[in-house]
Amino acid sequence: MSLVLEEKQYENHFKFNSSTNAEDTIDLTNLNWRETLDFLYIHLEYLHDHTPFVWLCAKITFITLFFIYVAIPVFVKANQWIMPRIIFLNIVRWPPFTDLTKPHDFGLNNTRNFYLNTQEGVKIGVWHVLPVSVQSDSNNIPWDKFEDELSNGKMVFLYLHGNSGTRGSYHRVQLYKILAQLDFHVIAIDYRGYGDSTGHPTENGVVFDSYTIYKWLKSRVGDSKIFLWGHSLGTGVTAKLAKLLCEEEDHPAGIVLEAPFNNIRDAAFHHPFSAPYRSLPYFEYVFVDPLKEHGLFFNSEENLASVIPHIMILHAEDDLIVPFHLGEKLYAKAKESRGHDKVQFVSFEASLGYGHKLIYKAPQLPSLIREFVAKSK
């Protein structure tokens, strides 16, 4: 049978017209492959000639599905640098057009901005927020005062942020304010490639930036305790940093992990961007293998196994970016190696609407932090 059939042949052979009885409709199971192709071709031709709107919708659907399930995976696999960029998202700077050298523009008084060279060609931006008890009404605080106050016995929180944005992102600034009001020093950094820091992010690179600022702090705080606070991707940085420090027997006083994941593979699999691809057989090959090839693992469940300090995990049940169950998996794994008394899991009900970034709004957060610090001393 020719692929091009006249409409009369079409109607007679396939019984497809308005007067067709149910018993006359064609049984596709009785067609050979050539007749099946004829059948599909004629139906498409019929749609094109008689129902242009349906034909247009069909074309749009086909193009969309082709783009999502063929073009994007092929492009990502052919350009393996893309996946690390998606993981770090350092090109997304929000809020835009801001001057990070002026913390007071972000609502932070008694805060200094400075830069620290971590490696050749890498300079990272740092904010230091003073504890409330030593704050001044003036923003013109001498540099020496910041240096002197670091060794005043007040505890220090080193904040390691997640992907995208800068140290000046709104939800991060709100947390700095809470910690400062609790009378802690706050040190917040932008890893290489973020904000006004130079260089390009890699797993080992951002961990080394964090390691360098920790050692810089350690040389200045005297007997003051240093706590680590990681959020989202920053929890992966925090876990790996803590492992390195514990291997050197230079233990931080405690670790807070906000919206954490257990490893980057699971985080990528459950991220909203991966939703169309999760069930496809080539997911690992296209989207996960490039992460491994670029040294991106952030295996927090493995890194925390050898970490000694107390850990507090904070996670909202309605977190759509890093799903709640990934925080639970990390908690379960951490308990295996350290016991219940050394790790604490605090959940926030979905009805509160804290999602991925708004746990700072929780009224009980200050008391949770105070209690955690008290038992971690």
C-alpha atoms as a printed R data frame, in Angstrom:
    type eleno elety resid chain resno       x      y      z
1   ATOM     1    CA   MET     A     1   0.000  0.000  0.000
2   ATOM     2    CA   SER     A     2   1.349  3.470 -0.879
3   ATOM     3    CA   LEU     A     3   2.003  5.902  1.927
4   ATOM     4    CA   VAL     A     4  -0.001  8.507  0.023
5   ATOM     5    CA   LEU     A     5  -3.611  7.442 -0.074
6   ATOM     6    CA   GLU     A     6  -6.540  9.341 -1.466
7   ATOM     7    CA   GLU     A     7  -9.068 10.505  1.082
8   ATOM     8    CA   LYS     A     8 -11.625  8.133 -0.391
9   ATOM     9    CA   GLN     A     9  -9.256  5.210  0.064
10  ATOM    10    CA   TYR     A    10  -8.593  6.453  3.557
11  ATOM    11    CA   GLU     A    11 -12.274  6.500  4.415
12  ATOM    12    CA   ASN     A    12 -13.014  3.168  2.789
13  ATOM    13    CA   HIS     A    13  -9.964  1.325  4.068
14  ATOM    14    CA   PHE     A    14  -9.783  2.693  7.599
15  ATOM    15    CA   LYS     A    15 -13.489  3.528  8.094
16  ATOM    16    CA   PHE     A    16 -12.669  6.951  9.525
17  ATOM    17    CA   ASN     A    17 -15.569  9.310  8.863
18  ATOM    18    CA   SER     A    18 -18.443 10.867 10.729
19  ATOM    19    CA   SER     A    19 -20.815  8.017  9.924
20  ATOM    20    CA   THR     A    20 -18.469  5.230 10.967
21  ATOM    21    CA   ASN     A    21 -20.142  2.704 13.235
22  ATOM    22    CA   ALA     A    22 -18.341  1.444 16.289
23  ATOM    23    CA   GLU     A    23 -18.264 -2.075 14.888
24  ATOM    24    CA   ASP     A    24 -16.575 -0.830 11.683
25  ATOM    25    CA   THR     A    25 -13.621  0.899 13.330
26  ATOM    26    CA   ILE     A    26 -10.275 -0.527 12.420
27  ATOM    27    CA   ASP     A    27  -8.445 -2.916 14.698
28  ATOM    28    CA   LEU     A    28  -4.852 -1.647 14.804
29  ATOM    29    CA   THR     A    29  -3.636 -4.988 16.073
30  ATOM    30    CA   ASN     A    30  -4.404 -6.501 12.654
31  ATOM    31    CA   LEU     A    31  -2.226 -4.033 10.709
32  ATOM    32    CA   ASN     A    32   1.275 -4.835  9.568
33  ATOM    33    CA   TRP     A    33   3.998 -2.242 10.045
34  ATOM    34    CA   ARG     A    34   3.497 -0.645  6.624
35  ATOM    35    CA   GLU     A    35  -0.233 -0.308  7.151
36  ATOM    36    CA   THR     A    36   0.435  1.154 10.595
37  ATOM    37    CA   LEU     A    37   2.659  3.829  9.047
38  ATOM    38    CA   ASP     A    38  -0.049  4.528  6.470
39  ATOM    39    CA   PHE     A    39  -2.591  4.838  9.249
40  ATOM    40    CA   LEU     A    40  -0.474  7.307 11.247
41  ATOM    41    CA   TYR     A    41   0.461  9.330  8.174
42  ATOM    42    CA   ILE     A    42  -3.122  9.710  7.044
43  ATOM    43    CA   HIS     A    43  -4.305 10.691 10.506
44  ATOM    44    CA   LEU     A    44  -1.642 13.388 10.675
45  ATOM    45    CA   GLU     A    45  -2.562 14.553  7.175
46  ATOM    46    CA   TYR     A    46  -6.208 14.617  8.152
47  ATOM    47    CA   LEU     A    47  -5.423 16.683 11.263
48  ATOM    48    CA   HIS     A    48  -3.368 19.078  9.172
49  ATOM    49    CA   ASP     A    49  -6.105 19.572  6.544
50  ATOM    50    CA   HIS     A    50  -9.232 19.529  8.682
51  ATOM    51    CA   THR     A    51  -8.254 20.588 12.209
52  ATOM    52    CA   PRO     A    52  -5.433 23.158 11.933
53  ATOM    53    CA   PHE     A    53  -5.644 24.158 15.604
54  ATOM    54    CA   VAL     A    54  -5.232 20.566 16.783
55  ATOM    55    CA   TRP     A    55  -2.385 20.161 14.305
56  ATOM    56    CA   LEU     A    56  -0.679 23.263 15.689
57  ATOM    57    CA   CYS     A    57  -1.045 21.979 19.258
58  ATOM    58    CA   ALA     A    58   0.376 18.618 18.200
59  ATOM    59    CA   LYS     A    59   3.392 20.301 16.601
60  ATOM    60    CA   ILE     A    60   4.025 22.474 19.659
61  ATOM    61    CA   THR     A    61   3.766 19.430 21.923
62  ATOM    62    CA   PHE     A    62   6.176 17.439 19.780
63  ATOM    63    CA   ILE     A    63   8.715 20.270 19.599
64  ATOM    64    CA   THR     A    64   8.475 20.848 23.357
65  ATOM    65    CA   LEU     A    65   8.969 17.170 24.174
66  ATOM    66    CA   PHE     A    66  11.836 16.913 21.707
67  ATOM    67    CA   PHE     A    67  13.509 19.949 23.266
68  ATOM    68    CA   ILE     A    68  13.091 18.669 26.840
69  ATOM    69    CA   TYR     A    69  13.891 15.000 26.376
70  ATOM    70    CA   VAL     A    70  16.335 15.032 23.458
71  ATOM    71    CA   ALA     A    71  17.910 18.434 22.811
72  ATOM    72    CA   ILE     A    72  18.651 19.393 26.424
73  ATOM    73    CA   PRO     A    73  20.167 16.020 27.452
74  ATOM    74    CA   VAL     A    74  22.326 15.922 24.301
75  ATOM    75    CA   PHE     A    75  23.499 19.492 24.896
76  ATOM    76    CA   VAL     A    76  24.269 18.845 28.577
77  ATOM    77    CA   LYS     A    77  26.189 15.657 27.832
78  ATOM    78    CA   ALA     A    78  28.172 17.351 25.061
79  ATOM    79    CA   ASN     A    79  28.998 20.309 27.333
80  ATOM    80    CA   GLN     A    80  29.819 18.740 30.671
81  ATOM    81    CA   TRP     A    81  30.870 22.063 32.198
82  ATOM    82    CA   ILE     A    82  27.169 22.923 32.445
83  ATOM    83    CA   MET     A    83  26.287 20.677 35.397
84  ATOM    84    CA   PRO     A    84  28.899 22.179 37.779
85  ATOM    85    CA   ARG     A    85  27.611 25.641 36.826
86  ATOM    86    CA   ILE     A    86  24.082 24.539 37.682
87  ATOM    87    CA   ILE     A    87  25.211 23.113 41.031
88  ATOM    88    CA   PHE     A    88  27.026 26.289 42.089
89  ATOM    89    CA   LEU     A    89  24.824 28.864 40.267
90  ATOM    90    CA   ASN     A    90  27.377 31.518 41.168
91  ATOM    91    CA   ILE     A    91  26.412 33.506 38.068
92  ATOM    92    CA   VAL     A    92  23.074 34.272 39.743
93  ATOM    93    CA   ARG     A    93  23.806 37.347 41.835
94  ATOM    94    CA   TRP     A    94  20.825 38.560 43.819
95  ATOM    95    CA   PRO     A    95  20.152 41.276 44.662
96  ATOM    96    CA   PRO     A    96  21.857 42.689 41.543
97  ATOM    97    CA   PHE     A    97  23.741 45.975 41.275
98  ATOM    98    CA   THR     A    98  24.732 46.064 44.938
99  ATOM    99    CA   ASP     A    99  27.992 47.174 46.500
100 ATOM   100    CA   LEU     A   100  29.200 44.465 48.863
101 ATOM   101    CA   THR     A   101  31.878 46.796 50.229
102 ATOM   102    CA   LYS     A   102  29.085 48.653 52.059
103 ATOM   103    CA   PRO     A   103  27.355 46.237 54.474
104 ATOM   104    CA   HIS     A   104  25.267 49.088 55.902
105 ATOM   105    CA   ASP     A   105  23.448 49.250 52.540
106 ATOM   106    CA   PHE     A   106  22.149 45.777 53.423
107 ATOM   107    CA   GLY     A   107  20.933 46.867 56.855
108 ATOM   108    CA   LEU     A   108  24.049 45.703 58.707
109 ATOM   109    CA   ASN     A   109  25.636 48.219 61.038
110 ATOM   110    CA   ASN     A   110  28.800 47.502 63.023
111 ATOM   111    CA   THR     A   111  30.011 45.350 60.154
112 ATOM   112    CA   ARG     A   112  33.293 45.511 58.280
113 ATOM   113    CA   ASN     A   113  34.033 44.299 54.779
114 ATOM   114    CA   PHE     A   114  37.445 42.948 53.869
115 ATOM   115    CA   TYR     A   115  39.161 40.510 51.535
116 ATOM   116    CA   LEU     A   116  41.358 37.512 52.130
117 ATOM   117    CA   ASN     A   117  43.672 35.804 49.663
118 ATOM   118    CA   THR     A   118  43.168 32.053 49.916
119 ATOM   119    CA   GLN     A   119  45.244 30.911 46.951
120 ATOM   120    CA   GLU     A   120  47.181 32.568 44.169
121 ATOM   121    CA   GLY     A   121  44.667 34.472 42.086
122 ATOM   122    CA   VAL     A   122  41.811 33.865 44.522
123 ATOM   123    CA   LYS     A   123  40.546 36.658 46.760
124 ATOM   124    CA   ILE     A   124  37.350 36.161 48.758
125 ATOM   125    CA   GLY     A   125  35.027 38.780 50.206
126 ATOM   126    CA   VAL     A   126  34.287 38.642 53.939
127 ATOM   127    CA   TRP     A   127  31.898 40.379 56.329
128 ATOM   128    CA   HIS     A   128  32.473 40.539 60.066
129 ATOM   129    CA   VAL     A   129  29.406 41.468 62.144
130 ATOM   130    CA   LEU     A   130  30.071 42.439 65.768
131 ATOM   131    CA   PRO     A   131  28.071 40.986 68.696
132 ATOM   132    CA   VAL     A   132  25.349 43.268 70.004
133 ATOM   133    CA   SER     A   133  27.093 43.889 73.346
134 ATOM   134    CA   VAL     A   134  30.062 45.595 71.684
135 ATOM   135    CA   GLN     A   135  28.208 47.410 68.933
136 ATOM   136    CA   SER     A   136  28.408 51.171 68.569
137 ATOM   137    CA   ASP     A   137  25.999 53.818 67.304
138 ATOM   138    CA   SER     A   138  28.667 54.858 64.829
139 ATOM   139    CA   ASN     A   139  29.455 53.019 61.625
140 ATOM   140    CA   ASN     A   140  32.969 54.452 61.649
141 ATOM   141    CA   ILE     A   141  34.432 51.779 63.891
142 ATOM   142    CA   PRO     A   142  38.228 51.540 63.765
143 ATOM   143    CA   TRP     A   143  39.643 48.430 62.136
144 ATOM   144    CA   ASP     A   144  41.605 47.670 65.300
145 ATOM   145    CA   LYS     A   145  38.391 47.388 67.298
146 ATOM   146    CA   PHE     A   146  37.128 44.570 65.059
147 ATOM   147    CA   GLU     A   147  40.441 42.765 65.421
148 ATOM   148    CA   ASP     A   148  40.545 43.250 69.190
149 ATOM   149    CA   GLU     A   149  36.938 42.177 69.710
150 ATOM   150    CA   LEU     A   150  37.524 38.823 68.003
151 ATOM   151    CA   SER     A   151  39.547 37.754 71.017
152 ATOM   152    CA   ASN     A   152  37.105 39.136 73.611
153 ATOM   153    CA   GLY     A   153  35.738 35.708 74.522
154 ATOM   154    CA   LYS     A   154  32.532 36.015 72.486
155 ATOM   155    CA   MET     A   155  31.794 32.962 70.387
156 ATOM   156    CA   VAL     A   156  32.033 33.108 66.595
157 ATOM   157    CA   PHE     A   157  29.759 31.700 63.894
158 ATOM   158    CA   LEU     A   158  31.336 31.087 60.491
159 ATOM   159    CA   TYR     A   159  28.461 31.133 57.995
160 ATOM   160    CA   LEU     A   160  28.835 29.166 54.745
161 ATOM   161    CA   HIS     A   161  26.042 29.954 52.307
162 ATOM   162    CA   GLY     A   162  24.333 27.871 49.639
163 ATOM   163    CA   ASN     A   163  24.391 28.231 45.871
164 ATOM   164    CA   SER     A   164  23.464 31.419 44.008
165 ATOM   165    CA   GLY     A   165  23.352 34.891 45.491
166 ATOM   166    CA   THR     A   166  25.992 36.480 47.691
167 ATOM   167    CA   ARG     A   167  26.785 37.078 51.358
168 ATOM   168    CA   GLY     A   168  24.353 39.985 51.016
169 ATOM   169    CA   SER     A   169  21.266 37.923 50.091
170 ATOM   170    CA   TYR     A   170  18.297 38.917 52.236
171 ATOM   171    CA   HIS     A   171  17.630 35.654 54.095
172 ATOM   172    CA   ARG     A   172  21.322 35.385 54.955
173 ATOM   173    CA   VAL     A   173  21.482 38.917 56.313
174 ATOM   174    CA   GLN     A   174  18.457 38.230 58.531
175 ATOM   175    CA   LEU     A   175  20.256 35.258 60.080
176 ATOM   176    CA   TYR     A   176  23.403 37.336 60.710
177 ATOM   177    CA   LYS     A   177  21.248 39.798 62.628
178 ATOM   178    CA   ILE     A   178  19.777 37.036 64.793
179 ATOM   179    CA   LEU     A   179  23.213 35.632 65.607
180 ATOM   180    CA   ALA     A   180  24.609 39.087 66.383
181 ATOM   181    CA   GLN     A   181  21.636 39.804 68.664
182 ATOM   182    CA   LEU     A   182  22.493 36.589 70.513
183 ATOM   183    CA   ASP     A   183  25.899 38.209 71.136
184 ATOM   184    CA   PHE     A   184  27.965 36.161 68.697
185 ATOM   185    CA   HIS     A   185  30.494 37.340 66.159
186 ATOM   186    CA   VAL     A   186  29.394 36.479 62.620
187 ATOM   187    CA   ILE     A   187  31.842 35.856 59.797
188 ATOM   188    CA   ALA     A   188  30.189 35.458 56.380
189 ATOM   189    CA   ILE     A   189  32.117 34.790 53.195
190 ATOM   190    CA   ASP     A   190  31.550 34.551 49.478
191 ATOM   191    CA   TYR     A   191  33.429 31.571 48.095
192 ATOM   192    CA   ARG     A   192  35.556 31.996 44.999
193 ATOM   193    CA   GLY     A   193  33.409 33.012 42.050
194 ATOM   194    CA   TYR     A   194  30.559 34.355 44.205
195 ATOM   195    CA   GLY     A   195  29.756 38.009 44.819
196 ATOM   196    CA   ASP     A   196  32.909 40.095 44.508
197 ATOM   197    CA   SER     A   197  35.252 37.158 45.120
198 ATOM   198    CA   THR     A   198  37.568 36.141 42.294
199 ATOM   199    CA   GLY     A   199  38.171 32.707 40.783
200 ATOM   200    CA   HIS     A   200  35.838 29.869 39.820
201 ATOM   201    CA   PRO     A   201  34.100 27.499 42.246
202 ATOM   202    CA   THR     A   202  34.971 23.826 42.579
203 ATOM   203    CA   GLU     A   203  34.227 21.498 45.480
204 ATOM   204    CA   ASN     A   204  37.802 21.487 46.725
205 ATOM   205    CA   GLY     A   205  38.137 25.201 46.010
206 ATOM   206    CA   VAL     A   206  35.171 26.398 48.074
207 ATOM   207    CA   VAL     A   207  36.143 24.045 50.905
208 ATOM   208    CA   PHE     A   208  39.670 25.448 50.849
209 ATOM   209    CA   ASP     A   209  38.308 29.007 50.991
210 ATOM   210    CA   SER     A   210  36.310 28.016 54.077
211 ATOM   211    CA   TYR     A   211  39.318 26.246 55.583
212 ATOM   212    CA   THR     A   212  41.483 29.339 55.068
213 ATOM   213    CA   ILE     A   213  39.027 31.711 56.749
214 ATOM   214    CA   TYR     A   214  38.615 29.248 59.634
215 ATOM   215    CA   LYS     A   215  42.383 29.162 60.182
216 ATOM   216    CA   TRP     A   216  42.494 32.955 59.897
217 ATOM   217    CA   LEU     A   217  39.845 33.147 62.604
218 ATOM   218    CA   LYS     A   218  41.570 30.559 64.748
219 ATOM   219    CA   SER     A   219  44.716 32.677 64.834
220 ATOM   220    CA   ARG     A   220  42.740 35.654 66.164
221 ATOM   221    CA   VAL     A   221  40.021 34.401 68.500
222 ATOM   222    CA   GLY     A   222  42.216 33.126 71.307
223 ATOM   223    CA   ASP     A   223  40.119 30.857 73.514
224 ATOM   224    CA   SER     A   224  36.833 31.840 71.859
225 ATOM   225    CA   LYS     A   225  34.833 29.009 70.329
226 ATOM   226    CA   ILE     A   226  34.118 28.795 66.601
227 ATOM   227    CA   PHE     A   227  30.857 27.295 65.338
228 ATOM   228    CA   LEU     A   228  30.120 26.380 61.719
229 ATOM   229    CA   TRP     A   229  26.749 27.158 60.126
230 ATOM   230    CA   GLY     A   230  26.037 25.813 56.650
231 ATOM   231    CA   HIS     A   231  22.923 26.293 54.562
232 ATOM   232    CA   SER     A   232  21.871 24.137 51.579
233 ATOM   233    CA   LEU     A   233  24.961 23.606 49.378
234 ATOM   234    CA   GLY     A   234  26.901 25.181 52.243
235 ATOM   235    CA   THR     A   235  26.040 22.152 54.387
236 ATOM   236    CA   GLY     A   236  28.109 20.053 51.990
237 ATOM   237    CA   VAL     A   237  30.970 22.546 52.328
238 ATOM   238    CA   THR     A   238  30.578 22.566 56.113
239 ATOM   239    CA   ALA     A   239  30.606 18.769 56.432
240 ATOM   240    CA   LYS     A   240  33.760 18.423 54.349
241 ATOM   241    CA   LEU     A   241  35.465 21.307 56.178
242 ATOM   242    CA   ALA     A   242  34.574 19.757 59.540
243 ATOM   243    CA   LYS     A   243  36.054 16.440 58.440
244 ATOM   244    CA   LEU     A   244  39.336 18.128 57.437
245 ATOM   245    CA   LEU     A   245  39.529 20.031 60.722
246 ATOM   246    CA   CYS     A   246  38.783 16.952 62.820
247 ATOM   247    CA   GLU     A   247  41.490 15.027 60.976
248 ATOM   248    CA   GLU     A   248  43.863 17.755 62.173
249 ATOM   249    CA   GLU     A   249  42.338 17.554 65.671
250 ATOM   250    CA   ASP     A   250  41.230 21.162 65.296
251 ATOM   251    CA   HIS     A   251  37.579 20.600 66.143
252 ATOM   252    CA   PRO     A   252  35.000 23.383 65.734
253 ATOM   253    CA   ALA     A   253  32.799 23.863 68.803
254 ATOM   254    CA   GLY     A   254  29.624 22.788 67.004
255 ATOM   255    CA   ILE     A   255  27.967 22.494 63.606
256 ATOM   256    CA   VAL     A   256  24.558 23.736 62.434
257 ATOM   257    CA   LEU     A   257  23.254 22.331 59.149
258 ATOM   258    CA   GLU     A   258  20.262 24.177 57.726
259 ATOM   259    CA   ALA     A   259  18.320 22.449 54.908
260 ATOM   260    CA   PRO     A   260  21.022 19.815 54.330
261 ATOM   261    CA   PHE     A   261  21.283 16.934 51.868
262 ATOM   262    CA   ASN     A   262  23.058 13.613 52.290
263 ATOM   263    CA   ASN     A   263  25.068 13.719 49.047
264 ATOM   264    CA   ILE     A   264  25.072 15.723 45.834
265 ATOM   265    CA   ARG     A   265  23.779 12.824 43.717
266 ATOM   266    CA   ASP     A   266  20.558 12.560 45.728
267 ATOM   267    CA   ALA     A   267  20.259 16.350 45.911
268 ATOM   268    CA   ALA     A   268  20.517 16.583 42.106
269 ATOM   269    CA   PHE     A   269  18.054 13.721 41.610
270 ATOM   270    CA   HIS     A   270  15.399 15.342 43.817
271 ATOM   271    CA   HIS     A   271  15.932 18.940 42.674
272 ATOM   272    CA   PRO     A   272  12.920 20.477 40.881
273 ATOM   273    CA   PHE     A   273  15.004 20.995 37.717
274 ATOM   274    CA   SER     A   274  15.488 17.236 37.387
275 ATOM   275    CA   ALA     A   275  11.794 16.349 37.671
276 ATOM   276    CA   PRO     A   276  11.258 15.658 33.924
277 ATOM   277    CA   TYR     A   277  14.261 13.333 33.763
278 ATOM   278    CA   ARG     A   278  14.259 11.257 36.965
279 ATOM   279    CA   SER     A   279  12.532  8.220 35.512
280 ATOM   280    CA   LEU     A   280  14.581  8.136 32.323
281 ATOM   281    CA   PRO     A   281  17.273  5.468 31.896
282 ATOM   282    CA   TYR     A   282  19.902  8.016 30.883
283 ATOM   283    CA   PHE     A   283  19.539 10.279 33.939
284 ATOM   284    CA   GLU     A   284  22.752  9.126 35.640
285 ATOM   285    CA   TYR     A   285  24.698  9.093 32.375
286 ATOM   286    CA   VAL     A   286  23.707 12.624 31.363
287 ATOM   287    CA   PHE     A   287  23.257 14.514 34.621
288 ATOM   288    CA   VAL     A   288  25.173 12.717 37.389
289 ATOM   289    CA   ASP     A   289  28.304 11.405 35.671
290 ATOM   290    CA   PRO     A   290  29.490 14.949 34.759
291 ATOM   291    CA   LEU     A   291  29.384 15.869 38.461
292 ATOM   292    CA   LYS     A   292  31.672 12.968 39.326
293 ATOM   293    CA   GLU     A   293  34.018 13.841 36.473
294 ATOM   294    CA   HIS     A   294  34.335 17.391 37.851
295 ATOM   295    CA   GLY     A   295  35.020 16.159 41.382
296 ATOM   296    CA   LEU     A   296  31.615 17.116 42.762
297 ATOM   297    CA   PHE     A   297  30.468 14.697 45.454
298 ATOM   298    CA   PHE     A   298  29.666 16.687 48.628
299 ATOM   299    CA   ASN     A   299  29.125 13.374 50.395
300 ATOM   300    CA   SER     A   300  28.005 14.752 53.740
301 ATOM   301    CA   GLU     A   301  26.837 11.432 55.189
302 ATOM   302    CA   GLU     A   302  30.338 10.057 54.690
303 ATOM   303    CA   ASN     A   303  32.151 13.222 55.788
304 ATOM   304    CA   LEU     A   304  30.196 13.537 59.037
305 ATOM   305    CA   ALA     A   305  31.016  9.966 60.063
306 ATOM   306    CA   SER     A   306  34.389 11.065 61.440
307 ATOM   307    CA   VAL     A   307  33.280 14.438 62.837
308 ATOM   308    CA   ILE     A   308  33.345 14.818 66.624
309 ATOM   309    CA   PRO     A   309  31.462 18.061 67.521
310 ATOM   310    CA   HIS     A   310  27.740 18.271 68.251
311 ATOM   311    CA   ILE     A   311  25.508 18.724 65.213
312 ATOM   312    CA   MET     A   312  22.112 20.409 64.934
313 ATOM   313    CA   ILE     A   313  20.094 19.858 61.748
314 ATOM   314    CA   LEU     A   314  17.308 22.300 60.853
315 ATOM   315    CA   HIS     A   315  14.892 21.400 58.059
316 ATOM   316    CA   ALA     A   316  11.442 22.568 56.944
317 ATOM   317    CA   GLU     A   317   8.961 19.932 55.803
318 ATOM   318    CA   ASP     A   318   7.909 22.117 52.846
319 ATOM   319    CA   ASP     A   319  11.430 22.558 51.474
320 ATOM   320    CA   LEU     A   320  11.052 22.074 47.712
321 ATOM   321    CA   ILE     A   321  14.721 22.641 46.816
322 ATOM   322    CA   VAL     A   322  16.343 20.157 49.197
323 ATOM   323    CA   PRO     A   323  13.505 17.807 50.185
324 ATOM   324    CA   PHE     A   324  12.915 17.125 53.861
325 ATOM   325    CA   HIS     A   325  13.605 13.401 53.533
326 ATOM   326    CA   LEU     A   326  17.211 14.086 52.470
327 ATOM   327    CA   GLY     A   327  17.777 15.849 55.788
328 ATOM   328    CA   GLU     A   328  16.236 12.851 57.529
329 ATOM   329    CA   LYS     A   329  18.583 10.496 55.660
330 ATOM   330    CA   LEU     A   330  21.585 12.549 56.750
331 ATOM   331    CA   TYR     A   331  20.336 12.545 60.334
332 ATOM   332    CA   ALA     A   332  19.849  8.760 60.332
333 ATOM   333    CA   LYS     A   333  23.347  8.236 58.959
334 ATOM   334    CA   ALA     A   334  24.886 10.661 61.457
335 ATOM   335    CA   LYS     A   335  23.227  8.817 64.358
336 ATOM   336    CA   GLU     A   336  24.813  5.548 63.248
337 ATOM   337    CA   SER     A   337  28.320  6.893 63.764
338 ATOM   338    CA   ARG     A   338  27.836  9.202 66.734
339 ATOM   339    CA   GLY     A   339  24.711  8.296 68.693
340 ATOM   340    CA   HIS     A   340  21.582 10.286 69.517
341 ATOM   341    CA   ASP     A   341  23.167 12.578 72.094
342 ATOM   342    CA   LYS     A   342  25.605 14.167 69.614
343 ATOM   343    CA   VAL     A   343  23.188 14.995 66.809
344 ATOM   344    CA   GLN     A   344  19.858 16.827 66.978
345 ATOM   345    CA   PHE     A   345  17.176 17.094 64.293
346 ATOM   346    CA   VAL     A   346  14.715 19.995 64.401
347 ATOM   347    CA   SER     A   347  11.843 19.936 61.911
348 ATOM   348    CA   PHE     A   348   9.486 22.770 61.009
349 ATOM   349    CA   GLU     A   349   5.934 21.975 59.922
350 ATOM   350    CA   ALA     A   350   4.959 22.650 56.328
351 ATOM   351    CA   SER     A   351   2.076 24.847 57.485
352 ATOM   352    CA   LEU     A   352   4.616 27.429 58.701
353 ATOM   353    CA   GLY     A   353   5.744 28.075 55.135
354 ATOM   354    CA   TYR     A   354   9.478 28.340 55.840
355 ATOM   355    CA   GLY     A   355  10.462 26.368 52.754
356 ATOM   356    CA   HIS     A   356  14.125 26.399 51.821
357 ATOM   357    CA   LYS     A   357  15.227 29.843 53.009
358 ATOM   358    CA   LEU     A   358  12.953 31.171 55.731
359 ATOM   359    CA   ILE     A   359  13.823 29.190 58.855
360 ATOM   360    CA   TYR     A   360  15.261 32.434 60.238
361 ATOM   361    CA   LYS     A   361  11.618 33.475 60.793
362 ATOM   362    CA   ALA     A   362  11.013 30.707 63.336
363 ATOM   363    CA   PRO     A   363  10.279 32.321 66.741
364 ATOM   364    CA   GLN     A   364  12.014 29.448 68.545
365 ATOM   365    CA   LEU     A   365  15.234 29.732 66.520
366 ATOM   366    CA   PRO     A   366  17.104 31.999 68.999
367 ATOM   367    CA   SER     A   367  16.363 29.655 71.902
368 ATOM   368    CA   LEU     A   368  17.376 26.630 69.805
369 ATOM   369    CA   ILE     A   369  20.706 28.288 69.051
370 ATOM   370    CA   ARG     A   370  21.307 29.266 72.677
371 ATOM   371    CA   GLU     A   371  20.588 25.733 73.894
372 ATOM   372    CA   PHE     A   372  22.796 24.193 71.220
373 ATOM   373    CA   VAL     A   373  25.705 26.503 72.012
374 ATOM   374    CA   ALA     A   374  25.338 25.841 75.746
375 ATOM   375    CA   LYS     A   375  25.637 22.068 75.357
376 ATOM   376    CA   SER     A   376  28.419 22.329 72.762
377 ATOM   377    CA   LYS     A   377  30.839 24.337 74.896
